[in-house]
Amino acid sequence: MNISFLLELLPLVNRIFLLILLFSTMEVALTIEEAFGQVIRELRKAKSFSQEKLSDVSTLNRTFISHLERGRKQPSLITIFQLAKALSISAAAITSMVEEKIGKK
């Protein structure tokens, strides 16, 4: 193997490593949907509910819950209240937790 070729690549590898390091330590702002999804996932797991169980208790579709947790869908006000009831928490507490996650409180 040609060592000079590897030595030529070293500055590029160092720059790539530096970029990876910088991006891995940067705080990335969450969207409201992502923050909501994280809160719902955390609350669901704290109650030891599967998505299927939360679906049954809240009468929401399991796939929809999955989309919410991944920040792919926005919940309606009715959905927030259904989830709150299913998770035995107030809708206000959920929205407060979301505000904390997005740093607006």
Secondary structure, 3 states (H helix, E strand, C coil): CCHHHHHHHHHHHHHHHHHHHHHHHCCCCCCHHHHHHHHHHHHHHHCCCCHHHHHHHHCCCHHHHHHHHCCCCCCCHHHHHHHHHHCCCCHHHHHHHHHHHHCCC
